[in-house]
Amino acid sequence: MRPSGATRRAPEIAAKAAALVADYGASDAALLEVAFGRARAEGRLPFELPRSMTAVAASRPDVPDDTEDPVFPYGHGVALQG
């Protein structure tokens, strides 16, 4: 599977953005509740986001989350205090 254009550009997008939102199956209503401040944003990545396909190719297939210098490491995210 080839990564999408947005995935390939993630490092440059992340460098210029104040925040990135990924929904991973959340409903539109839930995403909008967070976007409009009616619900707290929280979540952590269950995987790392590699910086490049070169980093993916250099990683070991039997070792999770081992790419060099990922854009976002495993567990990266937000957990707000009440």
mmCIF file of the N, C-alpha and C atoms, coordinates in Angstrom:
data_MODEL
# 
_entry.id   MODEL 
# 
loop_
_atom_site.group_PDB 
_atom_site.id 
_atom_site.type_symbol 
_atom_site.label_atom_id 
_atom_site.label_alt_id 
_atom_site.label_comp_id 
_atom_site.label_asym_id 
_atom_site.label_entity_id 
_atom_site.label_seq_id 
_atom_site.pdbx_PDB_ins_code 
_atom_site.Cartn_x 
_atom_site.Cartn_y 
_atom_site.Cartn_z 
_atom_site.occupancy 
_atom_site.B_iso_or_equiv 
_atom_site.pdbx_formal_charge 
_atom_site.auth_seq_id 
_atom_site.auth_comp_id 
_atom_site.auth_asym_id 
_atom_site.auth_atom_id 
_atom_site.pdbx_PDB_model_num 
ATOM 1   N N  . MET A 1 1  ? 0.842   -1.175 0.000  1.00 0.00 ? 1  MET A N  1 
ATOM 2   C CA . MET A 1 1  ? 0.000   0.000  0.000  1.00 0.00 ? 1  MET A CA 1 
ATOM 3   C C  . MET A 1 1  ? 0.887   1.238  0.000  1.00 0.00 ? 1  MET A C  1 
ATOM 4   N N  . ARG A 1 2  ? 0.580   2.170  -0.838 1.00 0.00 ? 2  ARG A N  1 
ATOM 5   C CA . ARG A 1 2  ? 1.342   3.424  -0.895 1.00 0.00 ? 2  ARG A CA 1 
ATOM 6   C C  . ARG A 1 2  ? 0.712   4.431  0.056  1.00 0.00 ? 2  ARG A C  1 
ATOM 7   N N  . PRO A 1 3  ? 1.533   5.208  0.757  1.00 0.00 ? 3  PRO A N  1 
ATOM 8   C CA . PRO A 1 3  ? 0.970   6.227  1.640  1.00 0.00 ? 3  PRO A CA 1 
ATOM 9   C C  . PRO A 1 3  ? 0.305   7.331  0.837  1.00 0.00 ? 3  PRO A C  1 
ATOM 10  N N  . SER A 1 4  ? -0.696  7.943  1.398  1.00 0.00 ? 4  SER A N  1 
ATOM 11  C CA . SER A 1 4  ? -1.387  9.037  0.715  1.00 0.00 ? 4  SER A CA 1 
ATOM 12  C C  . SER A 1 4  ? -0.487  10.269 0.680  1.00 0.00 ? 4  SER A C  1 
ATOM 13  N N  . GLY A 1 5  ? -0.854  11.238 -0.131 1.00 0.00 ? 5  GLY A N  1 
ATOM 14  C CA . GLY A 1 5  ? -0.082  12.476 -0.199 1.00 0.00 ? 5  GLY A CA 1 
ATOM 15  C C  . GLY A 1 5  ? 0.010   13.170 1.141  1.00 0.00 ? 5  GLY A C  1 
ATOM 16  N N  . ALA A 1 6  ? -1.089  13.168 1.887  1.00 0.00 ? 6  ALA A N  1 
ATOM 17  C CA . ALA A 1 6  ? -1.069  13.812 3.201  1.00 0.00 ? 6  ALA A CA 1 
ATOM 18  C C  . ALA A 1 6  ? -0.112  13.106 4.144  1.00 0.00 ? 6  ALA A C  1 
ATOM 19  N N  . THR A 1 7  ? -0.061  11.776 4.067  1.00 0.00 ? 7  THR A N  1 
ATOM 20  C CA . THR A 1 7  ? 0.849   11.024 4.923  1.00 0.00 ? 7  THR A CA 1 
ATOM 21  C C  . THR A 1 7  ? 2.291   11.326 4.563  1.00 0.00 ? 7  THR A C  1 
ATOM 22  N N  . ARG A 1 8  ? 2.587   11.384 3.283  1.00 0.00 ? 8  ARG A N  1 
ATOM 23  C CA . ARG A 1 8  ? 3.952   11.681 2.858  1.00 0.00 ? 8  ARG A CA 1 
ATOM 24  C C  . ARG A 1 8  ? 4.372   13.087 3.256  1.00 0.00 ? 8  ARG A C  1 
ATOM 25  N N  . ARG A 1 9  ? 3.424   14.005 3.365  1.00 0.00 ? 9  ARG A N  1 
ATOM 26  C CA . ARG A 1 9  ? 3.743   15.389 3.715  1.00 0.00 ? 9  ARG A CA 1 
ATOM 27  C C  . ARG A 1 9  ? 3.576   15.671 5.198  1.00 0.00 ? 9  ARG A C  1 
ATOM 28  N N  . ALA A 1 10 ? 3.297   14.680 6.003  1.00 0.00 ? 10 ALA A N  1 
ATOM 29  C CA . ALA A 1 10 ? 3.046   14.888 7.431  1.00 0.00 ? 10 ALA A CA 1 
ATOM 30  C C  . ALA A 1 10 ? 4.146   15.673 8.128  1.00 0.00 ? 10 ALA A C  1 
ATOM 31  N N  . PRO A 1 11 ? 5.422   15.391 7.893  1.00 0.00 ? 11 PRO A N  1 
ATOM 32  C CA . PRO A 1 11 ? 6.456   16.170 8.592  1.00 0.00 ? 11 PRO A CA 1 
ATOM 33  C C  . PRO A 1 11 ? 6.377   17.671 8.303  1.00 0.00 ? 11 PRO A C  1 
ATOM 34  N N  . GLU A 1 12 ? 6.192   18.046 7.037  1.00 0.00 ? 12 GLU A N  1 
ATOM 35  C CA . GLU A 1 12 ? 6.141   19.475 6.730  1.00 0.00 ? 12 GLU A CA 1 
ATOM 36  C C  . GLU A 1 12 ? 4.841   20.116 7.206  1.00 0.00 ? 12 GLU A C  1 
ATOM 37  N N  . ILE A 1 13 ? 3.749   19.381 7.187  1.00 0.00 ? 13 ILE A N  1 
ATOM 38  C CA . ILE A 1 13 ? 2.483   19.899 7.711  1.00 0.00 ? 13 ILE A CA 1 
ATOM 39  C C  . ILE A 1 13 ? 2.596   20.088 9.225  1.00 0.00 ? 13 ILE A C  1 
ATOM 40  N N  . ALA A 1 14 ? 3.116   19.095 9.927  1.00 0.00 ? 14 ALA A N  1 
ATOM 41  C CA . ALA A 1 14 ? 3.252   19.163 11.385 1.00 0.00 ? 14 ALA A CA 1 
ATOM 42  C C  . ALA A 1 14 ? 4.160   20.310 11.810 1.00 0.00 ? 14 ALA A C  1 
ATOM 43  N N  . ALA A 1 15 ? 5.187   20.590 11.025 1.00 0.00 ? 15 ALA A N  1 
ATOM 44  C CA . ALA A 1 15 ? 6.125   21.661 11.378 1.00 0.00 ? 15 ALA A CA 1 
ATOM 45  C C  . ALA A 1 15 ? 5.469   23.044 11.333 1.00 0.00 ? 15 ALA A C  1 
ATOM 46  N N  . LYS A 1 16 ? 4.430   23.198 10.524 1.00 0.00 ? 16 LYS A N  1 
ATOM 47  C CA . LYS A 1 16 ? 3.795   24.511 10.351 1.00 0.00 ? 16 LYS A CA 1 
ATOM 48  C C  . LYS A 1 16 ? 2.445   24.644 11.056 1.00 0.00 ? 16 LYS A C  1 
ATOM 49  N N  . ALA A 1 17 ? 1.884   23.541 11.514 1.00 0.00 ? 17 ALA A N  1 
ATOM 50  C CA . ALA A 1 17 ? 0.537   23.569 12.103 1.00 0.00 ? 17 ALA A CA 1 
ATOM 51  C C  . ALA A 1 17 ? 0.583   23.765 13.615 1.00 0.00 ? 17 ALA A C  1 
ATOM 52  N N  . ALA A 1 18 ? -0.408  24.451 14.135 1.00 0.00 ? 18 ALA A N  1 
ATOM 53  C CA . ALA A 1 18 ? -0.536  24.592 15.590 1.00 0.00 ? 18 ALA A CA 1 
ATOM 54  C C  . ALA A 1 18 ? -1.059  23.304 16.203 1.00 0.00 ? 18 ALA A C  1 
ATOM 55  N N  . ALA A 1 19 ? -1.841  22.545 15.438 1.00 0.00 ? 19 ALA A N  1 
ATOM 56  C CA . ALA A 1 19 ? -2.394  21.280 15.928 1.00 0.00 ? 19 ALA A CA 1 
ATOM 57  C C  . ALA A 1 19 ? -2.783  20.417 14.734 1.00 0.00 ? 19 ALA A C  1 
ATOM 58  N N  . LEU A 1 20 ? -2.771  19.113 14.950 1.00 0.00 ? 20 LEU A N  1 
ATOM 59  C CA . LEU A 1 20 ? -3.245  18.157 13.953 1.00 0.00 ? 20 LEU A CA 1 
ATOM 60  C C  . LEU A 1 20 ? -4.319  17.304 14.608 1.00 0.00 ? 20 LEU A C  1 
ATOM 61  N N  . VAL A 1 21 ? -5.346  16.985 13.855 1.00 0.00 ? 21 VAL A N  1 
ATOM 62  C CA . VAL A 1 21 ? -6.427  16.154 14.375 1.00 0.00 ? 21 VAL A CA 1 
ATOM 63  C C  . VAL A 1 21 ? -6.581  14.944 13.464 1.00 0.00 ? 21 VAL A C  1 
ATOM 64  N N  . ALA A 1 22 ? -6.612  13.769 14.067 1.00 0.00 ? 22 ALA A N  1 
ATOM 65  C CA . ALA A 1 22 ? -6.889  12.532 13.337 1.00 0.00 ? 22 ALA A CA 1 
ATOM 66  C C  . ALA A 1 22 ? -8.030  11.841 14.060 1.00 0.00 ? 22 ALA A C  1 
ATOM 67  N N  . ASP A 1 23 ? -8.999  11.350 13.316 1.00 0.00 ? 23 ASP A N  1 
ATOM 68  C CA . ASP A 1 23 ? -10.178 10.810 14.005 1.00 0.00 ? 23 ASP A CA 1 
ATOM 69  C C  . ASP A 1 23 ? -10.189 9.296  14.149 1.00 0.00 ? 23 ASP A C  1 
ATOM 70  N N  . TYR A 1 24 ? -9.488  8.558  13.345 1.00 0.00 ? 24 TYR A N  1 
ATOM 71  C CA . TYR A 1 24 ? -9.398  7.097  13.463 1.00 0.00 ? 24 TYR A CA 1 
ATOM 72  C C  . TYR A 1 24 ? -10.737 6.442  13.768 1.00 0.00 ? 24 TYR A C  1 
ATOM 73  N N  . GLY A 1 25 ? -11.779 6.867  13.069 1.00 0.00 ? 25 GLY A N  1 
ATOM 74  C CA . GLY A 1 25 ? -13.077 6.227  13.191 1.00 0.00 ? 25 GLY A CA 1 
ATOM 75  C C  . GLY A 1 25 ? -14.081 6.960  14.059 1.00 0.00 ? 25 GLY A C  1 
ATOM 76  N N  . ALA A 1 26 ? -13.723 8.109  14.618 1.00 0.00 ? 26 ALA A N  1 
ATOM 77  C CA . ALA A 1 26 ? -14.683 8.874  15.415 1.00 0.00 ? 26 ALA A CA 1 
ATOM 78  C C  . ALA A 1 26 ? -15.793 9.392  14.501 1.00 0.00 ? 26 ALA A C  1 
ATOM 79  N N  . SER A 1 27 ? -16.961 9.558  15.048 1.00 0.00 ? 27 SER A N  1 
ATOM 80  C CA . SER A 1 27 ? -18.062 10.077 14.241 1.00 0.00 ? 27 SER A CA 1 
ATOM 81  C C  . SER A 1 27 ? -17.847 11.566 13.958 1.00 0.00 ? 27 SER A C  1 
ATOM 82  N N  . ASP A 1 28 ? -18.493 12.062 12.921 1.00 0.00 ? 28 ASP A N  1 
ATOM 83  C CA . ASP A 1 28 ? -18.420 13.488 12.612 1.00 0.00 ? 28 ASP A CA 1 
ATOM 84  C C  . ASP A 1 28 ? -18.918 14.310 13.793 1.00 0.00 ? 28 ASP A C  1 
ATOM 85  N N  . ALA A 1 29 ? -19.984 13.858 14.434 1.00 0.00 ? 29 ALA A N  1 
ATOM 86  C CA . ALA A 1 29 ? -20.554 14.588 15.571 1.00 0.00 ? 29 ALA A CA 1 
ATOM 87  C C  . ALA A 1 29 ? -19.535 14.690 16.711 1.00 0.00 ? 29 ALA A C  1 
ATOM 88  N N  . ALA A 1 30 ? -18.848 13.597 17.010 1.00 0.00 ? 30 ALA A N  1 
ATOM 89  C CA . ALA A 1 30 ? -17.853 13.618 18.084 1.00 0.00 ? 30 ALA A CA 1 
ATOM 90  C C  . ALA A 1 30 ? -16.705 14.557 17.745 1.00 0.00 ? 30 ALA A C  1 
ATOM 91  N N  . LEU A 1 31 ? -16.239 14.519 16.510 1.00 0.00 ? 31 LEU A N  1 
ATOM 92  C CA . LEU A 1 31 ? -15.149 15.395 16.082 1.00 0.00 ? 31 LEU A CA 1 
ATOM 93  C C  . LEU A 1 31 ? -15.561 16.860 16.173 1.00 0.00 ? 31 LEU A C  1 
ATOM 94  N N  . LEU A 1 32 ? -16.783 17.173 15.770 1.00 0.00 ? 32 LEU A N  1 
ATOM 95  C CA . LEU A 1 32 ? -17.266 18.551 15.851 1.00 0.00 ? 32 LEU A CA 1 
ATOM 96  C C  . LEU A 1 32 ? -17.456 19.012 17.290 1.00 0.00 ? 32 LEU A C  1 
ATOM 97  N N  . GLU A 1 33 ? -17.845 18.121 18.180 1.00 0.00 ? 33 GLU A N  1 
ATOM 98  C CA . GLU A 1 33 ? -17.966 18.473 19.607 1.00 0.00 ? 33 GLU A CA 1 
ATOM 99  C C  . GLU A 1 33 ? -16.623 18.950 20.146 1.00 0.00 ? 33 GLU A C  1 
ATOM 100 N N  . VAL A 1 34 ? -15.562 18.277 19.763 1.00 0.00 ? 34 VAL A N  1 
ATOM 101 C CA . VAL A 1 34 ? -14.222 18.678 20.194 1.00 0.00 ? 34 VAL A CA 1 
ATOM 102 C C  . VAL A 1 34 ? -13.809 19.971 19.494 1.00 0.00 ? 34 VAL A C  1 
ATOM 103 N N  . ALA A 1 35 ? -14.028 20.060 18.192 1.00 0.00 ? 35 ALA A N  1 
ATOM 104 C CA . ALA A 1 35 ? -13.611 21.240 17.426 1.00 0.00 ? 35 ALA A CA 1 
ATOM 105 C C  . ALA A 1 35 ? -14.263 22.519 17.944 1.00 0.00 ? 35 ALA A C  1 
ATOM 106 N N  . PHE A 1 36 ? -15.509 22.422 18.420 1.00 0.00 ? 36 PHE A N  1 
ATOM 107 C CA . PHE A 1 36 ? -16.218 23.601 18.912 1.00 0.00 ? 36 PHE A CA 1 
ATOM 108 C C  . PHE A 1 36 ? -16.144 23.757 20.427 1.00 0.00 ? 36 PHE A C  1 
ATOM 109 N N  . GLY A 1 37 ? -15.285 22.964 21.066 1.00 0.00 ? 37 GLY A N  1 
ATOM 110 C CA . GLY A 1 37 ? -15.041 23.126 22.500 1.00 0.00 ? 37 GLY A CA 1 
ATOM 111 C C  . GLY A 1 37 ? -16.118 22.577 23.413 1.00 0.00 ? 37 GLY A C  1 
ATOM 112 N N  . ARG A 1 38 ? -17.008 21.764 22.911 1.00 0.00 ? 38 ARG A N  1 
ATOM 113 C CA . ARG A 1 38 ? -18.068 21.187 23.741 1.00 0.00 ? 38 ARG A CA 1 
ATOM 114 C C  . ARG A 1 38 ? -17.645 19.886 24.402 1.00 0.00 ? 38 ARG A C  1 
ATOM 115 N N  . ALA A 1 39 ? -16.517 19.338 23.959 1.00 0.00 ? 39 ALA A N  1 
ATOM 116 C CA . ALA A 1 39 ? -15.965 18.115 24.551 1.00 0.00 ? 39 ALA A CA 1 
ATOM 117 C C  . ALA A 1 39 ? -14.453 18.274 24.632 1.00 0.00 ? 39 ALA A C  1 
ATOM 118 N N  . ARG A 1 40 ? -13.830 17.569 25.563 1.00 0.00 ? 40 ARG A N  1 
ATOM 119 C CA . ARG A 1 40 ? -12.378 17.640 25.728 1.00 0.00 ? 40 ARG A CA 1 
ATOM 120 C C  . ARG A 1 40 ? -11.688 16.809 24.658 1.00 0.00 ? 40 ARG A C  1 
ATOM 121 N N  . ALA A 1 41 ? -10.608 17.340 24.134 1.00 0.00 ? 41 ALA A N  1 
ATOM 122 C CA . ALA A 1 41 ? -9.783  16.588 23.189 1.00 0.00 ? 41 ALA A CA 1 
ATOM 123 C C  . ALA A 1 41 ? -8.802  15.747 23.988 1.00 0.00 ? 41 ALA A C  1 
ATOM 124 N N  . GLU A 1 42 ? -8.798  14.455 23.744 1.00 0.00 ? 42 GLU A N  1 
ATOM 125 C CA . GLU A 1 42 ? -7.798  13.613 24.381 1.00 0.00 ? 42 GLU A CA 1 
ATOM 126 C C  . GLU A 1 42 ? -7.604  12.356 23.555 1.00 0.00 ? 42 GLU A C  1 
ATOM 127 N N  . GLY A 1 43 ? -6.410  11.858 23.591 1.00 0.00 ? 43 GLY A N  1 
ATOM 128 C CA . GLY A 1 43 ? -6.099  10.643 22.863 1.00 0.00 ? 43 GLY A CA 1 
ATOM 129 C C  . GLY A 1 43 ? -4.611  10.497 22.671 1.00 0.00 ? 43 GLY A C  1 
ATOM 130 N N  . ARG A 1 44 ? -4.185  9.287  22.451 1.00 0.00 ? 44 ARG A N  1 
ATOM 131 C CA . ARG A 1 44 ? -2.768  8.995  22.239 1.00 0.00 ? 44 ARG A CA 1 
ATOM 132 C C  . ARG A 1 44 ? -2.642  8.049  21.046 1.00 0.00 ? 44 ARG A C  1 
ATOM 133 N N  . LEU A 1 45 ? -1.567  8.215  20.282 1.00 0.00 ? 45 LEU A N  1 
ATOM 134 C CA . LEU A 1 45 ? -1.353  7.352  19.120 1.00 0.00 ? 45 LEU A CA 1 
ATOM 135 C C  . LEU A 1 45 ? -1.062  5.918  19.545 1.00 0.00 ? 45 LEU A C  1 
ATOM 136 N N  . PRO A 1 46 ? -1.731  4.956  18.939 1.00 0.00 ? 46 PRO A N  1 
ATOM 137 C CA . PRO A 1 46 ? -1.451  3.547  19.233 1.00 0.00 ? 46 PRO A CA 1 
ATOM 138 C C  . PRO A 1 46 ? -0.316  2.996  18.370 1.00 0.00 ? 46 PRO A C  1 
ATOM 139 N N  . PHE A 1 47 ? 0.354   3.885  17.639 1.00 0.00 ? 47 PHE A N  1 
ATOM 140 C CA . PHE A 1 47 ? 1.466   3.521  16.763 1.00 0.00 ? 47 PHE A CA 1 
ATOM 141 C C  . PHE A 1 47 ? 2.290   4.781  16.558 1.00 0.00 ? 47 PHE A C  1 
ATOM 142 N N  . GLU A 1 48 ? 3.476   4.640  15.982 1.00 0.00 ? 48 GLU A N  1 
ATOM 143 C CA . GLU A 1 48 ? 4.257   5.832  15.659 1.00 0.00 ? 48 GLU A CA 1 
ATOM 144 C C  . GLU A 1 48 ? 3.997   6.241  14.218 1.00 0.00 ? 48 GLU A C  1 
ATOM 145 N N  . LEU A 1 49 ? 4.231   7.491  13.912 1.00 0.00 ? 49 LEU A N  1 
ATOM 146 C CA . LEU A 1 49 ? 4.092   7.991  12.549 1.00 0.00 ? 49 LEU A CA 1 
ATOM 147 C C  . LEU A 1 49 ? 5.503   8.238  12.016 1.00 0.00 ? 49 LEU A C  1 
ATOM 148 N N  . PRO A 1 50 ? 5.996   7.340  11.168 1.00 0.00 ? 50 PRO A N  1 
ATOM 149 C CA . PRO A 1 50 ? 7.362   7.475  10.653 1.00 0.00 ? 50 PRO A CA 1 
ATOM 150 C C  . PRO A 1 50 ? 7.553   8.766  9.849  1.00 0.00 ? 50 PRO A C  1 
ATOM 151 N N  . ARG A 1 51 ? 8.778   9.240  9.824  1.00 0.00 ? 51 ARG A N  1 
ATOM 152 C CA . ARG A 1 51 ? 9.100   10.480 9.116  1.00 0.00 ? 51 ARG A CA 1 
ATOM 153 C C  . ARG A 1 51 ? 9.152   10.288 7.602  1.00 0.00 ? 51 ARG A C  1 
ATOM 154 N N  . SER A 1 52 ? 9.491   9.087  7.144  1.00 0.00 ? 52 SER A N  1 
ATOM 155 C CA . SER A 1 52 ? 9.616   8.864  5.701  1.00 0.00 ? 52 SER A CA 1 
ATOM 156 C C  . SER A 1 52 ? 9.482   7.379  5.385  1.00 0.00 ? 52 SER A C  1 
ATOM 157 N N  . MET A 1 53 ? 9.279   7.091  4.119  1.00 0.00 ? 53 MET A N  1 
ATOM 158 C CA . MET A 1 53 ? 9.254   5.699  3.695  1.00 0.00 ? 53 MET A CA 1 
ATOM 159 C C  . MET A 1 53 ? 10.641  5.079  3.804  1.00 0.00 ? 53 MET A C  1 
ATOM 160 N N  . THR A 1 54 ? 11.689  5.899  3.726  1.00 0.00 ? 54 THR A N  1 
ATOM 161 C CA . THR A 1 54 ? 13.047  5.407  3.931  1.00 0.00 ? 54 THR A CA 1 
ATOM 162 C C  . THR A 1 54 ? 13.195  4.884  5.361  1.00 0.00 ? 54 THR A C  1 
ATOM 163 N N  . ALA A 1 55 ? 12.629  5.607  6.323  1.00 0.00 ? 55 ALA A N  1 
ATOM 164 C CA . ALA A 1 55 ? 12.674  5.160  7.716  1.00 0.00 ? 55 ALA A CA 1 
ATOM 165 C C  . ALA A 1 55 ? 11.894  3.860  7.895  1.00 0.00 ? 55 ALA A C  1 
ATOM 166 N N  . VAL A 1 56 ? 10.779  3.728  7.198  1.00 0.00 ? 56 VAL A N  1 
ATOM 167 C CA . VAL A 1 56 ? 9.994   2.491  7.269  1.00 0.00 ? 56 VAL A CA 1 
ATOM 168 C C  . VAL A 1 56 ? 10.803  1.335  6.695  1.00 0.00 ? 56 VAL A C  1 
ATOM 169 N N  . ALA A 1 57 ? 11.431  1.538  5.553  1.00 0.00 ? 57 ALA A N  1 
ATOM 170 C CA . ALA A 1 57 ? 12.223  0.485  4.919  1.00 0.00 ? 57 ALA A CA 1 
ATOM 171 C C  . ALA A 1 57 ? 13.395  0.051  5.795  1.00 0.00 ? 57 ALA A C  1 
ATOM 172 N N  . ALA A 1 58 ? 13.957  0.984  6.566  1.00 0.00 ? 58 ALA A N  1 
ATOM 173 C CA . ALA A 1 58 ? 15.100  0.663  7.428  1.00 0.00 ? 58 ALA A CA 1 
ATOM 174 C C  . ALA A 1 58 ? 14.686  0.020  8.746  1.00 0.00 ? 58 ALA A C  1 
ATOM 175 N N  . SER A 1 59 ? 13.390  0.039  9.059  1.00 0.00 ? 59 SER A N  1 
ATOM 176 C CA . SER A 1 59 ? 12.924  -0.537 10.327 1.00 0.00 ? 59 SER A CA 1 
ATOM 177 C C  . SER A 1 59 ? 12.829  -2.058 10.226 1.00 0.00 ? 59 SER A C  1 
ATOM 178 N N  . ARG A 1 60 ? 12.769  -2.696 11.384 1.00 0.00 ? 60 ARG A N  1 
ATOM 179 C CA . ARG A 1 60 ? 12.638  -4.154 11.418 1.00 0.00 ? 60 ARG A CA 1 
ATOM 180 C C  . ARG A 1 60 ? 11.162  -4.527 11.441 1.00 0.00 ? 60 ARG A C  1 
ATOM 181 N N  . PRO A 1 61 ? 10.725  -5.453 10.619 1.00 0.00 ? 61 PRO A N  1 
ATOM 182 C CA . PRO A 1 61 ? 9.307   -5.815 10.564 1.00 0.00 ? 61 PRO A CA 1 
ATOM 183 C C  . PRO A 1 61 ? 8.803   -6.496 11.828 1.00 0.00 ? 61 PRO A C  1 
ATOM 184 N N  . ASP A 1 62 ? 9.699   -7.057 12.634 1.00 0.00 ? 62 ASP A N  1 
ATOM 185 C CA . ASP A 1 62 ? 9.277   -7.761 13.843 1.00 0.00 ? 62 ASP A CA 1 
ATOM 186 C C  . ASP A 1 62 ? 9.400   -6.916 15.104 1.00 0.00 ? 62 ASP A C  1 
ATOM 187 N N  . VAL A 1 63 ? 9.749   -5.643 14.959 1.00 0.00 ? 63 VAL A N  1 
ATOM 188 C CA . VAL A 1 63 ? 9.903   -4.747 16.106 1.00 0.00 ? 63 VAL A CA 1 
ATOM 189 C C  . VAL A 1 63 ? 8.995   -3.533 15.894 1.00 0.00 ? 63 VAL A C  1 
ATOM 190 N N  . PRO A 1 64 ? 7.982   -3.370 16.726 1.00 0.00 ? 64 PRO A N  1 
ATOM 191 C CA . PRO A 1 64 ? 7.081   -2.230 16.536 1.00 0.00 ? 64 PRO A CA 1 
ATOM 192 C C  . PRO A 1 64 ? 7.738   -0.912 16.950 1.00 0.00 ? 64 PRO A C  1 
ATOM 193 N N  . ASP A 1 65 ? 7.329   0.143  16.305 1.00 0.00 ? 65 ASP A N  1 
ATOM 194 C CA . ASP A 1 65 ? 7.711   1.494  16.700 1.00 0.00 ? 65 ASP A CA 1 
ATOM 195 C C  . ASP A 1 65 ? 9.219   1.689  16.781 1.00 0.00 ? 65 ASP A C  1 
ATOM 196 N N  . ASP A 1 66 ? 9.939   1.245  15.744 1.00 0.00 ? 66 ASP A N  1 
ATOM 197 C CA . ASP A 1 66 ? 11.399  1.355  15.800 1.00 0.00 ? 66 ASP A CA 1 
ATOM 198 C C  . ASP A 1 66 ? 11.989  2.230  14.686 1.00 0.00 ? 66 ASP A C  1 
ATOM 199 N N  . THR A 1 67 ? 11.173  3.070  14.042 1.00 0.00 ? 67 THR A N  1 
ATOM 200 C CA . THR A 1 67 ? 11.740  3.914  12.997 1.00 0.00 ? 67 THR A CA 1 
ATOM 201 C C  . THR A 1 67 ? 12.546  5.040  13.636 1.00 0.00 ? 67 THR A C  1 
ATOM 202 N N  . GLU A 1 68 ? 13.553  5.478  12.903 1.00 0.00 ? 68 GLU A N  1 
ATOM 203 C CA . GLU A 1 68 ? 14.414  6.547  13.405 1.00 0.00 ? 68 GLU A CA 1 
ATOM 204 C C  . GLU A 1 68 ? 13.708  7.889  13.298 1.00 0.00 ? 68 GLU A C  1 
ATOM 205 N N  . ASP A 1 69 ? 13.719  8.658  14.368 1.00 0.00 ? 69 ASP A N  1 
ATOM 206 C CA . ASP A 1 69 ? 13.192  10.024 14.394 1.00 0.00 ? 69 ASP A CA 1 
ATOM 207 C C  . ASP A 1 69 ? 11.770  10.142 13.826 1.00 0.00 ? 69 ASP A C  1 
ATOM 208 N N  . PRO A 1 70 ? 10.787  9.449  14.424 1.00 0.00 ? 70 PRO A N  1 
ATOM 209 C CA . PRO A 1 70 ? 9.411   9.547  13.898 1.00 0.00 ? 70 PRO A CA 1 
ATOM 210 C C  . PRO A 1 70 ? 8.852   10.963 14.049 1.00 0.00 ? 70 PRO A C  1 
ATOM 211 N N  . VAL A 1 71 ? 7.906   11.306 13.191 1.00 0.00 ? 71 VAL A N  1 
ATOM 212 C CA . VAL A 1 71 ? 7.231   12.601 13.301 1.00 0.00 ? 71 VAL A CA 1 
ATOM 213 C C  . VAL A 1 71 ? 6.519   12.657 14.655 1.00 0.00 ? 71 VAL A C  1 
ATOM 214 N N  . PHE A 1 72 ? 5.790   11.590 14.969 1.00 0.00 ? 72 PHE A N  1 
ATOM 215 C CA . PHE A 1 72 ? 5.132   11.458 16.270 1.00 0.00 ? 72 PHE A CA 1 
ATOM 216 C C  . PHE A 1 72 ? 5.380   10.052 16.785 1.00 0.00 ? 72 PHE A C  1 
ATOM 217 N N  . PRO A 1 73 ? 5.959   9.896  17.975 1.00 0.00 ? 73 PRO A N  1 
ATOM 218 C CA . PRO A 1 73 ? 6.242   8.564  18.505 1.00 0.00 ? 73 PRO A CA 1 
ATOM 219 C C  . PRO A 1 73 ? 4.989   7.890  19.059 1.00 0.00 ? 73 PRO A C  1 
ATOM 220 N N  . TYR A 1 74 ? 5.103   6.592  19.287 1.00 0.00 ? 74 TYR A N  1 
ATOM 221 C CA . TYR A 1 74 ? 4.033   5.832  19.938 1.00 0.00 ? 74 TYR A CA 1 
ATOM 222 C C  . TYR A 1 74 ? 3.640   6.549  21.227 1.00 0.00 ? 74 TYR A C  1 
ATOM 223 N N  . GLY A 1 75 ? 2.357   6.698  21.475 1.00 0.00 ? 75 GLY A N  1 
ATOM 224 C CA . GLY A 1 75 ? 1.874   7.327  22.703 1.00 0.00 ? 75 GLY A CA 1 
ATOM 225 C C  . GLY A 1 75 ? 1.783   8.834  22.658 1.00 0.00 ? 75 GLY A C  1 
ATOM 226 N N  . HIS A 1 76 ? 2.222   9.452  21.577 1.00 0.00 ? 76 HIS A N  1 
ATOM 227 C CA . HIS A 1 76 ? 2.136   10.908 21.467 1.00 0.00 ? 76 HIS A CA 1 
ATOM 228 C C  . HIS A 1 76 ? 0.671   11.329 21.445 1.00 0.00 ? 76 HIS A C  1 
ATOM 229 N N  . GLY A 1 77 ? 0.363   12.404 22.088 1.00 0.00 ? 77 GLY A N  1 
ATOM 230 C CA . GLY A 1 77 ? -1.018  12.880 22.037 1.00 0.00 ? 77 GLY A CA 1 
ATOM 231 C C  . GLY A 1 77 ? -1.348  13.824 23.165 1.00 0.00 ? 77 GLY A C  1 
ATOM 232 N N  . VAL A 1 78 ? -2.624  13.870 23.478 1.00 0.00 ? 78 VAL A N  1 
ATOM 233 C CA . VAL A 1 78 ? -3.150  14.817 24.445 1.00 0.00 ? 78 VAL A CA 1 
ATOM 234 C C  . VAL A 1 78 ? -3.940  14.084 25.514 1.00 0.00 ? 78 VAL A C  1 
ATOM 235 N N  . ALA A 1 79 ? -3.696  14.439 26.739 1.00 0.00 ? 79 ALA A N  1 
ATOM 236 C CA . ALA A 1 79 ? -4.527  13.971 27.851 1.00 0.00 ? 79 ALA A CA 1 
ATOM 237 C C  . ALA A 1 79 ? -4.727  15.168 28.763 1.00 0.00 ? 79 ALA A C  1 
ATOM 238 N N  . LEU A 1 80 ? -5.880  15.778 28.691 1.00 0.00 ? 80 LEU A N  1 
ATOM 239 C CA . LEU A 1 80 ? -6.146  16.984 29.472 1.00 0.00 ? 80 LEU A CA 1 
ATOM 240 C C  . LEU A 1 80 ? -6.630  16.635 30.867 1.00 0.00 ? 80 LEU A C  1 
ATOM 241 N N  . GLN A 1 81 ? -6.225  17.442 31.822 1.00 0.00 ? 81 GLN A N  1 
ATOM 242 C CA . GLN A 1 81 ? -6.692  17.268 33.201 1.00 0.00 ? 81 GLN A CA 1 
ATOM 243 C C  . GLN A 1 81 ? -8.042  17.978 33.357 1.00 0.00 ? 81 GLN A C  1 
ATOM 244 N N  . GLY A 1 82 ? -8.961  17.325 34.092 1.00 0.00 ? 82 GLY A N  1 
ATOM 245 C CA . GLY A 1 82 ? -10.295 17.849 34.311 1.00 0.00 ? 82 GLY A CA 1 
ATOM 246 C C  . GLY A 1 82 ? -10.314 19.225 34.813 1.00 0.00 ? 82 GLY A C  1 
# 
